[in-house]
Amino acid sequence: MDAVKSTIKALVAVIIFSSAAIAGDGNSGAVTAGTEMMPLPTGLSKDTQFIIYYIDKRFEQMQHEIDKRFEQIDKRFEQVDKRFEQIDKRFEQIDKRFEQVDRRFDDMNKKFEMIINLIMAIVGAFAAIVAVAIGFAIWDRRTMTRPFEDKVKKLERDTDKLNRLVEALKKLAKQDPRLAEVLRSFSLL
C-alpha cells in the first residue's frame, strides 16, 4: 500500500511539473531539475524526495509571484507618492497665492492708514482754521468794543456826578426860591 501511495505522489508531481527536465541520482541523495541541485535529507525514498523537491519549487514560484506583487505594490506606492508630491506642489502654489493675497491686504491696509492719516490732517487743519477764525473774531470784538466800554464807563461816572449835582441843587433849591424856579423850568424839580 505504501508503494502505491508513493507512486501516485510521484505521478502527481510529474503531471504538475511536466515542463521541467528531471533527473535523479539514487546514490547522491539529491534531486536535480535542469542545472540546480537541491540537497535532500537521506533516508527518504526517491518518490518522497521528488515530491519535496517539487513542493519546494512550487513555494519558490509562489515566493517569486509574491515578490512580483510586492514590486507592483511598491510601484503603486511610488505613484501615490508622486501624486502626493504633486498635491504638495499644488498646496505650495496655493500657499504662495495666499501669501500674495495677504501682501495685497497689507498693502491695502497701508493705503487705508495713509488715507485715514490724510483725512485726520485735513480735519486737524480745518479745526485749526476754525479756531483761529473764532479767536480772531473774539479778539476783534474785544478790541472794537473796548473804546465804547471806556466811553460808557466815563458817561456813567459823569451821569453819577450829574445826579449828585442835581440832588445837591434840589437841596439848595429848598432854601433858594430862584434856584427852585430854574430847576422847575428844566423839569429837574
Secondary structure, DSSP 4 states (H G I P E B T S, - for coil): -HHHHHHHHHHHHHHHTTTS-EEEETTTTEEEETTEEEE--TTS-HHHHHHHHHHHHHHHHHHHHHHHHHHHHHHHHHHHHHHHHHHHHHHHHHHHHHHHHHHHHHHHHHHHHHHHHHHHHHHHHHHHHHHHHHHHHHHHHHHHHHHHHHHHHHHHHHHHHHHHHHHHHHHHHTT-HHHHHHHHHTT--
